[in-house]
Amino acid sequence: MAVSRRNVLIGALAGGGLALGYMLRPRSYPLPLQPREGEFAFDAWIRIGTDGVVTVSVPQVEMGQGVTTLIPQIVAHELGADWRQVAAEPAPVSALYANLALAAKWAPLWMPLLPSLADEPDDLLTRRWAESHVFDVTADGTEIAAYEAGARAAAASARAMLAQAAAARWSVAWEECEVANGFVTHENKKLPFGPLASEAARFSPPSTPPLRPEAMAERPGEFPPGGRLSYPRLDLPSKVDGSWTFAGDVRLPDMVFAAIRHGPIGRKTFLSDLDESAAKDMLGFLRTVRSPEGDAAWVAAVATDGWAAEQALTRMEPGFRVAAGAESDAVDTAMDEALHNADAHRIHSAGDMALVKDRLPIQLGYEVSPAIHVTIETAAATAWLHDGKLELWVGTQAPQATREAVAAALGMAVRDVVLYPVAIGGSFDRRLEFGHAVEAALIAREVGKPVQLTWSRREEFRAGLPRAPVSAVMAARPDTDGQIAGWRARITVPATAREFGRRLLGGAAPYEALESVALDADPMALEGAVPPYAIPNFAIDHVPVRVDLPTARMRGNAHGWTAFFNESFVDELAHKAGREPLSYRMAMLGHDPRLAACLQRVAALAQWGGGSDASGQGLACHVIGNGRIAVIASARREAEGVRVDRLSAVADVGRIVNLDIARQQIEGGLVFGLGLALGCAVRYAGGRPDSESLAAMGLPTLADCPAIEVDFIESKEDPADPGELGVAAVAPAVANALFSATGLRLRRLPFFAEDV
């Protein structure tokens, strides 16, 4: 290991400490997926069958982002497989698949005192922590960053072993063999993978397997030959014909079904009323199960089918009492008090602080309301406790944390919880929470049979935790030319990322997690707050606030509000300076030609007219990690509210592995972000949300969705996640478009009809 300041500090931290020393020593792990009959394993990633089918293990949960195509595609390209003979299989929980990229990104959650010691995926401390905690979490679009190198190396090794097996038959040097389209060839000789699999598995791969000259890449300017995609999605056919398996599709012998009612969100809830006699004669109804003693009460009905379970609960009319239920009015008061009076933690700064202190010439306020995820699939899990083990079928972004929570609830060892990962019908980070899996396990223990628990839409709204409320005062000091000489952001938001980390990594209950970090600085809650522009003097302050409402992650996360604040504010500054919004931004992007290229390309794509009065065009751009995006929205006011007619977006996401999936992710992010701009907000009274149906969410329907055009900048940079970019940039683009169309500034998300 190379000697570096970072590794010296890690060694100093160890200081003879046995715990850290143990964590840093090398480990080996068993093969997660054993080959079936007629299959042969090549590393933990690849199995090749005698029929020639290449099965790729996918350690990230599929929730629409295309990971069950991306990782197999990387393997197929490097291996030289025939895409028609490539299959994907969800990988079981294993330290071999630890998500090092995400562990490094989330270092502030597991190493809050010195996160800089573990903020790179190749750090030894990051690797050992991620492996020892079996950190297989799916989040933040890290699948390529985390797994491309390992998948490529495994595929290159398997390719060399197949070439060795063929070369041994032909008595030639294996390096002279070519591998492509599912065949190994040498001059006029040719063998498919299937007959070679058993022999190849007995060879040892080279210590450094030769990689193909270029990593997998699809170029934006290239139209697929014959109009067909080179790598169509593997999950698409089964999603179209309905055979794709979600948690609610699992069926087991003698399985029963459960429905549930949760108490209000509050510090402590109690089941106060339950008329069980009202359901005792119902056909199919079996029994009720109540939550253990604790802070959050629930009651479930178990029946021979899900409809009977739901109807039984409706008849029994469970009632709850709540102590200190969540109240939006109290949240608003706390937020306002903190924004204007509480002490702040300085998170980022540069330049002369004298230019950003005290009251600046321009100060404007912005707000973001709590919002809920509104996933298409509601929470569901199937659990079966038998022979001392708990088998669990569930779609989760955090499989090991789910296992640990279930094991703790049942008082059993984590090794005795067997989790079978299934796909998720849209998550948006909602399935980083796993209370439904614990509930299913507890119900299964009581009934002694396999049980499938499904939350109704109402329960998804009632028990799901919302995105955090956020308020900001954005301040600027323009110079004599109207450019920004000083910039200050004072952002009030609960320590929502750290709160989530306490639940995920510490097993804390929602209010326990909230209290443990209530007034802590939380840099992750301000990600994206540093503007992408060359502003010489700036300061970014976090004002943490205690609110009696637990909060959760949501697609886009902090970028969903920081981009809205920054891009709305910079647009207002351009207007006040009498400057055209595009040229105003471009003048501050000499240091970032990639973002400047996105802005120039989107201006041409959307036929940007300068954002002049009544044009209805608005512009926004944003940076997330190595990815960049620029969006132009065309919007107008109608009697029914806001109408967005067109969204044009240009993104630079580095090297693109699958162009179609990248486009889907940008488009999906734009629509999701539009939903957050127009709806999804909730208010709480007595711990209950004021909206409990999709119809009340103000979501854009298919008829409401604008025409969307997406283009990409060709780039050789490392791949970046396209899934969050559109979410962040669309709201300020629409807000700026509505200012152009109406002359009114909308400084609150979502945009309510009375604001327009």
C-alpha positions in Angstrom: 0.0 0.0 0.0 1.4 3.4 -0.9 2.2 5.7 1.9 0.1 8.8 2.0 -1.1 11.4 4.5 -4.5 9.7 4.4 -3.2 6.3 5.3 -0.9 7.6 7.9 -3.9 9.3 9.6 -5.8 6.0 9.4 -2.9 4.3 11.0 -2.7 6.9 13.7 -6.4 6.4 14.4 -5.9 2.7 14.8 -3.2 3.4 17.4 -3.2 -0.3 18.4 -7.0 -0.4 18.6 -8.0 -4.0 18.1 -11.4 -3.1 16.6 -10.1 -0.9 13.8 -7.1 -3.3 13.3 -9.5 -6.1 12.8 -11.6 -4.1 10.4 -8.6 -3.3 8.2 -7.2 -6.8 7.8 -7.8 -8.6 4.5 -10.9 -10.7 4.2 -12.3 -13.5 1.9 -15.9 -14.2 1.3 -17.8 -17.2 -0.1 -19.3 -17.3 -3.5 -22.7 -15.6 -3.2 -24.5 -17.5 -6.0 -23.7 -21.2 -6.5 -23.9 -22.4 -10.1 -26.9 -24.5 -11.0 -26.7 -27.8 -12.8 -25.1 -27.2 -16.2 -23.6 -23.9 -15.1 -20.0 -22.9 -14.1 -19.0 -20.0 -12.0 -16.5 -17.4 -13.2 -15.9 -15.1 -10.2 -18.9 -13.7 -8.2 -20.2 -12.0 -11.3 -20.6 -14.5 -14.1 -22.0 -18.0 -14.6 -21.8 -19.7 -18.0 -24.0 -22.6 -18.9 -23.4 -25.5 -21.2 -26.2 -24.0 -23.3 -24.1 -20.9 -23.8 -26.3 -18.6 -21.6 -24.2 -16.1 -19.6 -25.9 -15.1 -16.3 -24.7 -11.9 -14.7 -25.2 -11.3 -11.0 -26.7 -7.8 -10.4 -26.0 -6.5 -6.8 -28.2 -3.4 -7.1 -32.0 -3.5 -6.9 -33.9 -2.8 -10.2 -36.3 0.1 -9.6 -36.6 1.4 -13.1 -33.0 2.8 -13.5 -32.0 0.0 -15.8 -29.3 -1.6 -13.6 -30.3 -5.1 -14.7 -29.2 -4.0 -18.2 -26.3 -1.8 -17.5 -24.1 -4.2 -15.6 -24.9 -7.2 -17.9 -24.1 -4.9 -20.8 -20.7 -4.0 -19.4 -20.0 -7.8 -18.9 -21.3 -8.7 -22.4 -19.1 -6.1 -24.0 -15.9 -7.1 -22.2 -16.6 -10.8 -22.4 -17.6 -10.8 -26.0 -21.0 -12.5 -25.3 -24.0 -12.6 -27.6 -26.5 -10.2 -26.0 -29.3 -12.6 -27.0 -27.8 -15.2 -24.6 -27.2 -12.9 -21.6 -29.4 -13.1 -18.5 -29.5 -11.1 -15.3 -30.1 -12.4 -11.8 -30.4 -10.4 -8.6 -27.4 -11.1 -6.4 -27.9 -12.0 -2.7 -26.5 -9.8 0.0 -22.7 -10.2 0.1 -19.7 -8.2 1.1 -18.3 -9.0 -2.3 -20.7 -6.5 -3.7 -20.1 -3.7 -1.2 -20.9 -0.3 -2.8 -17.6 1.5 -2.2 -18.6 4.5 -4.3 -21.7 5.1 -2.2 -19.8 4.4 1.0 -17.3 7.1 0.2 -20.0 9.5 -0.8 -21.9 8.8 2.4 -18.8 8.9 4.7 -20.3 11.8 6.7 -23.0 9.4 7.8 -20.7 6.6 9.1 -17.6 8.7 9.9 -19.0 12.1 10.8 -15.9 13.4 12.7 -13.4 12.8 10.0 -15.2 12.1 6.7 -12.3 13.2 4.6 -10.4 10.1 5.6 -12.9 7.9 3.8 -14.3 10.0 0.9 -12.7 8.1 -1.9 -13.8 4.6 -3.0 -10.3 3.2 -3.1 -9.5 4.2 0.5 -8.7 1.2 2.6 -10.9 2.4 5.4 -13.9 2.8 3.1 -13.4 -0.7 1.7 -13.1 -2.3 5.0 -16.1 -0.4 6.5 -18.3 -1.2 3.5 -17.3 -4.8 3.4 -17.7 -5.4 7.1 -21.1 -3.8 7.1 -22.2 -5.6 3.9 -23.0 -2.2 2.4 -24.9 -3.2 -0.8 -27.1 -0.1 -0.8 -28.6 1.1 -4.1 -28.7 4.9 -4.1 -27.4 8.1 -5.8 -27.0 6.4 -9.2 -23.6 4.8 -8.2 -23.9 1.5 -10.0 -21.4 2.3 -12.8 -18.9 4.0 -10.4 -19.2 1.1 -7.9 -19.3 -1.9 -10.2 -18.0 -1.3 -13.7 -14.4 -2.0 -12.8 -15.2 -5.2 -11.0 -17.6 -6.5 -13.6 -15.1 -5.7 -16.4 -12.3 -7.5 -14.6 -14.5 -10.5 -14.0 -15.5 -10.6 -17.7 -12.0 -10.1 -18.9 -10.9 -13.0 -16.7 -13.7 -15.2 -18.0 -12.8 -14.3 -21.6 -9.2 -15.3 -21.1 -10.3 -18.6 -19.5 -12.6 -19.4 -22.4 -9.8 -18.5 -24.8 -7.4 -20.8 -22.8 -9.9 -23.7 -23.1 -10.3 -23.3 -26.8 -6.6 -22.8 -27.4 -5.9 -26.1 -25.5 -8.2 -27.9 -27.9 -6.5 -26.3 -30.9 -3.0 -26.4 -29.5 -2.4 -22.7 -30.1 -1.5 -19.8 -27.9 -4.7 -18.5 -26.2 -3.5 -14.9 -26.8 -4.0 -15.5 -30.5 -7.7 -16.3 -30.0 -10.5 -13.8 -30.5 -13.7 -13.7 -28.4 -16.8 -12.1 -29.8 -20.6 -12.6 -30.3 -20.5 -15.7 -28.0 -17.7 -17.5 -29.9 -14.0 -18.1 -29.5 -12.3 -18.1 -32.9 -8.8 -18.7 -34.2 -8.3 -18.4 -38.0 -11.0 -20.7 -39.4 -11.8 -22.5 -36.2 -14.8 -21.5 -34.0 -16.4 -22.7 -30.8 -19.4 -21.3 -28.8 -19.2 -20.6 -25.1 -21.4 -23.5 -24.0 -19.2 -26.5 -24.9 -16.2 -24.6 -23.5 -17.7 -23.6 -20.1 -16.7 -26.6 -18.1 -13.2 -26.7 -19.3 -12.7 -23.0 -19.1 -13.8 -23.0 -15.4 -10.8 -25.2 -14.6 -8.2 -22.7 -15.9 -6.7 -19.9 -13.9 -7.2 -16.4 -15.3 -4.1 -14.2 -15.9 -3.1 -12.2 -12.8 -3.9 -9.1 -14.7 -6.6 -10.0 -17.3 -6.3 -7.9 -20.5 -9.1 -5.5 -20.9 -10.5 -4.5 -24.2 -9.0 -1.2 -25.5 -12.1 0.9 -24.7 -14.7 0.7 -22.0 -18.3 0.3 -23.0 -19.6 3.5 -24.5 -22.5 4.6 -26.8 -22.1 7.9 -28.5 -24.9 10.4 -28.6 -24.4 11.2 -32.3 -24.5 7.5 -33.4 -27.9 6.1 -34.5 -28.0 2.3 -33.8 -27.5 0.3 -37.0 -30.8 -0.7 -38.6 -32.6 1.4 -36.1 -32.2 -1.2 -33.4 -30.6 -0.6 -30.0 -27.4 -2.5 -29.5 -28.3 -3.4 -26.0 -32.1 -3.3 -25.4 -33.3 -3.5 -21.8 -33.4 -7.0 -20.4 -36.3 -6.3 -18.1 -38.5 -4.7 -20.8 -40.3 -7.8 -22.3 -41.3 -9.1 -18.9 -42.5 -5.7 -17.7 -44.6 -5.4 -20.9 -46.2 -8.9 -20.6 -46.6 -8.7 -16.8 -44.3 -11.5 -15.8 -41.7 -9.3 -14.1 -41.8 -10.1 -10.4 -42.5 -7.6 -7.7 -43.0 -8.2 -4.0 -46.7 -8.5 -4.4 -46.4 -11.2 -7.0 -44.7 -13.7 -4.7 -46.8 -16.8 -4.0 -46.0 -19.5 -1.5 -47.9 -22.7 -0.4 -50.4 -22.0 2.4 -49.7 -18.3 2.2 -52.0 -15.8 3.9 -52.4 -12.1 3.3 -52.2 -9.1 5.6 -53.4 -5.5 5.5 -52.4 -2.8 8.0 -53.4 0.4 9.7 -50.8 2.7 11.2 -51.1 5.2 14.0 -50.4 8.9 13.2 -46.9 10.2 12.9 -46.0 11.3 16.4 -43.6 10.7 19.3 -45.8 7.9 20.7 -49.0 6.3 19.4 -51.4 3.9 21.0 -54.1 1.7 19.5 -57.2 2.9 21.4 -60.2 1.3 19.6 -60.6 -1.9 17.7 -64.0 -3.7 17.2 -62.8 -7.2 16.4 -66.3 -8.6 16.6 -67.2 -6.6 13.5 -65.1 -8.9 11.3 -65.3 -12.3 13.1 -67.9 -13.6 10.6 -66.2 -12.3 7.5 -65.4 -15.0 4.9 -61.6 -15.5 4.8 -60.8 -13.4 7.8 -58.4 -15.2 10.2 -57.1 -12.9 13.0 -55.5 -9.6 13.9 -51.9 -8.9 14.9 -50.9 -5.9 16.9 -47.6 -4.1 17.0 -45.3 -4.8 20.0 -45.0 -2.2 22.7 -43.1 0.8 21.4 -43.4 4.3 20.0 -45.3 3.5 16.8 -48.6 1.5 17.0 -50.1 -0.5 14.2 -52.7 -3.2 13.8 -52.9 -5.8 10.9 -55.7 -8.1 9.8 -54.7 -11.5 8.3 -57.0 -13.3 5.9 -57.0 -15.8 3.1 -56.8 -13.0 0.5 -55.8 -9.3 0.5 -59.3 -7.9 -0.1 -60.7 -9.7 2.9 -57.9 -8.4 5.1 -58.6 -4.8 3.9 -62.3 -5.1 4.4 -61.8 -6.6 7.9 -59.8 -3.6 9.0 -62.4 -1.3 7.5 -65.1 -3.0 9.5 -63.1 -3.0 12.7 -62.4 0.8 12.5 -59.2 0.9 14.4 -58.6 4.1 16.4 -55.4 5.6 17.6 -54.3 8.1 20.2 -51.1 10.1 19.5 -48.8 12.0 21.8 -47.3 15.1 20.1 -48.5 14.3 16.6 -46.7 16.0 13.7 -48.2 19.5 13.1 -47.3 21.5 10.0 -48.3 24.8 11.7 -45.7 24.1 14.4 -43.1 23.1 11.7 -43.7 26.4 9.9 -43.2 28.3 13.1 -40.0 26.5 14.0 -38.6 27.0 10.5 -39.4 30.7 10.4 -37.9 31.3 13.9 -34.7 29.4 13.0 -34.3 31.1 9.6 -34.3 34.5 11.1 -32.8 34.0 14.6 -30.9 30.8 15.0 -27.1 30.4 14.8 -25.7 29.0 11.6 -22.9 26.6 10.7 -20.7 27.7 7.9 -20.5 24.8 5.5 -18.6 26.3 2.5 -16.9 29.6 1.9 -14.3 31.3 -0.3 -12.9 34.7 -0.8 -13.3 37.8 1.3 -15.9 37.2 4.0 -16.3 40.9 4.6 -18.2 41.1 1.3 -20.8 38.6 2.4 -21.4 39.6 6.0 -24.3 41.5 7.4 -27.2 42.6 5.2 -26.4 42.5 1.5 -28.0 44.8 -1.1 -30.2 42.0 -2.5 -31.9 39.5 -0.2 -34.7 37.1 -1.2 -36.5 34.3 0.5 -37.4 30.9 -0.9 -39.3 27.9 0.5 -39.8 24.2 -0.2 -42.6 22.3 1.5 -42.5 18.7 2.7 -43.3 16.3 -0.1 -44.0 12.6 -0.3 -42.6 10.0 -2.8 -45.9 8.9 -4.4 -44.4 5.6 -5.7 -46.5 3.5 -8.1 -46.0 0.4 -6.1 -47.0 0.6 -2.4 -44.9 -1.1 0.3 -45.1 -4.9 0.2 -43.2 -7.8 1.6 -43.6 -11.6 2.1 -42.2 -13.3 5.2 -42.0 -16.9 6.3 -40.6 -17.9 9.7 -39.9 -21.7 9.9 -37.2 -24.0 11.2 -35.4 -21.2 13.0 -35.0 -19.0 9.9 -36.9 -16.1 8.4 -37.2 -16.0 4.7 -38.1 -12.6 3.3 -39.1 -11.5 -0.2 -38.9 -7.7 -0.4 -37.8 -4.9 -2.7 -35.3 -2.8 -0.8 -32.5 -0.4 -1.5 -30.8 -1.4 1.7 -30.8 -5.3 2.0 -28.4 -5.7 4.8 -30.0 -3.0 7.0 -33.3 -4.7 6.3 -32.0 -8.0 7.5 -30.5 -6.5 10.6 -33.8 -4.7 11.5 -35.8 -7.8 11.0 -33.4 -9.9 13.0 -33.5 -7.4 15.9 -37.3 -7.3 15.9 -37.5 -11.1 16.0 -34.6 -11.6 18.4 -32.6 -13.8 16.1 -29.2 -13.7 14.4 -28.8 -11.8 11.2 -27.4 -14.9 9.5 -30.8 -16.6 10.0 -32.6 -13.9 8.0 -32.6 -14.9 4.3 -33.5 -12.0 2.0 -34.6 -12.6 -1.6 -34.3 -9.3 -3.5 -37.1 -8.5 -5.8 -37.6 -5.5 -8.1 -39.2 -2.3 -7.0 -42.0 -0.5 -8.8 -40.5 3.0 -8.4 -38.8 4.0 -5.2 -37.3 7.5 -5.4 -35.4 6.5 -2.2 -38.6 5.5 -0.4 -37.4 1.9 -0.1 -34.3 3.0 1.8 -36.8 2.7 4.7 -37.9 -0.8 5.5 -40.5 -0.8 8.3 -42.9 -2.8 6.2 -40.4 -5.7 6.1 -40.2 -5.7 9.9 -44.0 -5.6 10.1 -44.3 -8.6 7.7 -41.8 -10.6 9.8 -43.6 -9.9 13.1 -46.9 -10.8 11.5 -45.4 -14.1 10.1 -44.2 -15.0 13.6 -47.6 -14.6 15.1 -49.6 -16.5 12.4 -47.1 -19.3 11.8 -47.5 -19.2 8.0 -46.0 -17.4 5.1 -47.7 -14.0 5.0 -47.7 -11.3 2.4 -48.2 -7.7 3.7 -49.3 -5.0 1.3 -49.8 -1.4 2.3 -52.8 0.4 0.8 -52.2 3.8 -0.9 -53.7 5.5 2.1 -51.2 3.8 4.4 -48.3 4.6 2.1 -49.2 8.3 2.5 -49.9 8.0 6.2 -46.8 6.1 7.3 -44.3 7.2 4.7 -41.8 9.9 5.8 -41.7 13.1 3.7 -38.9 15.1 2.2 -37.7 17.8 4.6 -39.1 21.3 4.7 -36.5 23.9 3.7 -36.3 27.7 3.8 -33.6 30.0 2.5 -32.5 33.6 2.4 -30.4 34.1 -0.7 -28.3 37.3 -0.6 -26.0 38.9 -3.1 -23.7 41.9 -3.6 -23.6 42.9 -7.3 -20.6 44.9 -8.6 -20.9 48.0 -10.8 -21.5 45.8 -13.9 -24.2 43.8 -12.3 -22.0 40.7 -11.9 -22.0 38.9 -8.6 -19.2 40.1 -6.3 -20.6 38.4 -3.2 -23.1 35.5 -2.6 -24.5 34.2 0.6 -27.0 31.4 1.2 -28.6 30.9 4.6 -30.5 27.6 4.4 -32.7 26.3 7.2 -33.4 22.6 7.0 -33.4 19.8 9.6 -30.3 17.6 9.7 -32.2 15.3 7.4 -29.3 13.4 5.9 -27.8 12.7 9.3 -31.2 11.7 10.7 -31.6 9.2 7.8 -28.1 7.9 8.6 -29.0 7.2 12.2 -32.0 5.2 11.0 -30.2 3.3 8.3 -26.8 2.7 10.0 -27.8 2.9 13.7 -31.1 1.2 13.7 -32.7 4.2 15.4 -36.5 4.8 15.5 -37.7 7.9 13.6 -38.0 10.2 16.6 -34.9 8.8 18.3 -32.9 9.6 15.1 -34.5 13.0 14.8 -33.5 14.0 18.4 -30.0 12.6 18.2 -29.0 15.0 15.4 -31.6 17.8 15.7 -29.2 20.8 15.8 -26.2 19.3 14.1 -24.6 20.7 11.0 -25.4 18.5 8.0 -23.3 19.2 4.9 -25.2 16.5 2.9 -28.4 18.5 3.5 -26.8 21.4 1.5 -25.3 19.4 -1.4 -25.4 21.5 -4.5 -25.6 24.8 -2.6 -22.3 26.1 -3.9 -23.3 27.7 -7.2 -21.5 26.4 -10.3 -20.4 30.0 -11.2 -17.1 31.7 -10.8 -18.2 33.9 -7.9 -15.1 35.3 -6.0 -16.7 35.6 -2.6 -19.4 33.3 -1.2 -20.6 31.7 2.0 -23.0 28.8 2.5 -24.6 28.5 5.9 -26.7 25.7 7.4 -29.2 26.6 10.0 -30.3 23.3 11.6 -33.7 23.3 13.1 -35.6 20.9 15.3 -39.0 20.0 13.9 -41.4 17.4 15.2 -41.6 15.7 11.9 -39.1 12.9 10.9 -37.9 13.3 7.3 -36.5 11.1 4.6 -34.4 11.1 1.5 -36.1 11.6 -1.9 -34.8 11.4 -5.5 -32.7 14.5 -6.1 -32.3 15.0 -2.3 -30.6 18.3 -1.4 -30.1 19.2 -5.0 -33.9 19.3 -5.4 -33.9 22.5 -3.3 -30.4 23.9 -3.7 -30.8 24.0 -7.5 -34.2 25.8 -7.1 -32.7 28.4 -4.8 -29.6 29.0 -6.8 -31.1 29.1 -10.3 -34.1 31.1 -9.3 -31.9 33.6 -7.5 -29.3 34.0 -10.3 -32.2 34.5 -12.7 -33.5 37.3 -10.5 -30.1 38.8 -10.3 -29.8 38.8 -14.1 -33.2 40.5 -14.4 -32.2 43.2 -11.8 -29.0 43.8 -13.7 -30.9 44.2 -17.0 -29.0 41.2 -18.4 -30.1 38.4 -20.7 -30.2 35.2 -18.5 -28.1 33.0 -20.7 -25.3 35.4 -21.3 -25.3 36.4 -17.6 -24.6 32.8 -16.7 -22.1 32.2 -19.5 -20.0 35.1 -18.3 -19.4 33.2 -15.1 -18.6 29.8 -16.6 -15.1 30.3 -18.0 -13.9 27.7 -15.5 -16.5 25.1 -16.6 -16.6 24.6 -20.3 -18.7 21.4 -20.0 -21.6 23.3 -18.3 -21.2 26.2 -20.7 -21.5 23.7 -23.6 -24.7 22.3 -22.2 -26.2 25.8 -22.0 -25.1 26.7 -25.5 -26.5 23.4 -26.9 -29.8 23.7 -25.1 -30.3 27.3 -26.3 -30.0 26.0 -29.8 -32.2 23.0 -29.2 -35.0 25.1 -27.6 -34.6 28.0 -29.9 -34.0 30.3 -26.9 -35.4 33.7 -27.5 -33.6 35.4 -24.6 -36.2 34.9 -22.0 -37.7 38.2 -22.8 -41.0 39.4 -21.3 -44.0 37.2 -22.1 -41.9 34.7 -24.1 -42.7 32.0 -21.5 -39.2 30.5 -21.7 -37.1 29.9 -18.6 -33.5 28.6 -18.2 -31.7 26.7 -15.4 -28.6 24.6 -15.1 -27.0 22.5 -12.4 -24.1 20.3 -11.5 -24.2 17.0 -9.6 -20.9 15.3 -9.1 -19.4 14.8 -12.5 -22.7 15.4 -14.3 -24.0 18.6 -15.8 -27.4 19.7 -17.2 -29.1 22.7 -18.7 -32.9 22.9 -19.1 -35.1 25.3 -20.9 -38.8 25.2 -20.1 -41.7 26.7 -22.0 -44.6 27.4 -19.6 -47.7 29.5 -19.3 -50.5 30.4 -16.9 -54.0 28.8 -17.4 -57.2 29.1 -15.5 -56.5 25.6 -14.1 -53.0 26.5 -13.0 -49.5 26.0 -14.6 -49.1 24.5 -18.0 -45.6 23.4 -19.1 -45.6 22.9 -22.9 -42.0 21.9 -23.6 -38.9 20.9 -21.8 -35.6 20.9 -23.6 -32.5 19.4 -21.8 -28.9 18.9 -22.6 -26.7 16.9 -20.3 -23.1 16.0 -20.0 -23.0 12.7 -18.1 -19.5 11.7 -19.2 -19.0 8.4 -21.0 -22.5 6.9 -21.7 -22.8 3.2 -21.2 -26.4 2.9 -22.6 -27.7 5.9 -24.4 -31.4 4.8 -24.3 -31.3 4.3 -20.5 -29.5 7.6 -20.0 -32.2 9.4 -22.0 -34.9 7.6 -20.0 -33.3 8.7 -16.8 -33.1 12.3 -17.8 -36.7 12.3 -19.1 -38.0 10.5 -16.0 -36.1 12.9 -13.7 -37.7 15.9 -15.5 -41.2 14.5 -15.1 -40.6 13.5 -11.5 -39.2 17.0 -10.7 -42.2 18.5 -12.5 -44.4 16.6 -10.2 -42.6 18.0 -7.2 -42.9 21.5 -8.7 -46.7 21.2 -9.2 -47.7 18.9 -6.4 -46.7 16.1 -4.0 -46.8 18.4 -1.0 -48.5 17.4 2.3 -49.4 19.2 5.5 -49.9 17.4 8.8 -52.4 17.8 11.6 -52.5 15.4 14.5 -49.8 13.3 12.7 -52.0 12.7 9.7 -51.4 14.1 6.2 -54.0 16.2 4.6 -53.9 14.2 1.4 -54.3 10.4 1.2 -54.9 9.7 -2.5 -53.0 10.1 -5.8 -55.8 12.3 -7.1 -55.1 14.9 -4.4 -51.4 15.1 -5.2 -51.6 17.5 -8.2 -49.4 15.2 -10.3 -49.1 15.8 -14.0 -51.1 13.3 -16.0 -50.0 11.9 -19.3 -52.0 14.6 -21.0 -50.3 17.3 -18.8 -46.8 16.1 -19.6 -44.9 18.4 -21.9 -43.1 17.5 -25.0 -39.6 16.6 -23.9 -36.4 16.7 -26.0 -33.1 15.5 -24.6 -29.6 15.7 -26.1 -26.2 14.8 -24.7 -22.7 16.2 -25.0 -20.2 13.6 -26.1 -17.7 13.2 -23.4 -14.8 11.0 -22.3 -15.2 11.9 -18.7 -16.1 9.2 -16.2 -19.8 8.2 -16.3 -22.1 10.3 -14.1 -25.6 9.4 -12.9 -28.2 10.9 -15.2 -31.1 10.1 -12.8 -31.0 13.0 -10.5 -30.0 15.8 -12.8 -33.4 16.4 -14.3 -35.1 16.4 -10.9 -32.9 19.2 -9.7 -33.0 21.5 -12.8 -36.6 21.4 -13.9 -38.3 23.4 -11.1 -36.2 26.6 -11.4 -36.5 26.4 -15.2 -40.3 26.3 -14.9 -40.3 29.1 -12.3 -38.1 31.3 -14.5 -40.4 30.5 -17.5 -43.5 31.5 -15.5 -41.8 34.8 -14.6 -41.2 35.4 -18.2 -44.8 34.6 -19.0 -46.6 36.3 -16.1 -44.1 38.8 -14.5 -44.6 37.0 -11.2 -41.8 35.3 -9.3 -42.7 31.9 -7.7 -40.3 31.3 -4.8 -42.1 28.4 -3.2 -42.3 24.7 -4.1 -44.7 23.4 -5.1 -46.2 26.1 -7.2 -49.8 26.6 -5.9 -52.5 27.9 -8.1 -53.0 31.0 -5.9 -49.3 31.9 -6.4 -49.7 32.3 -10.2 
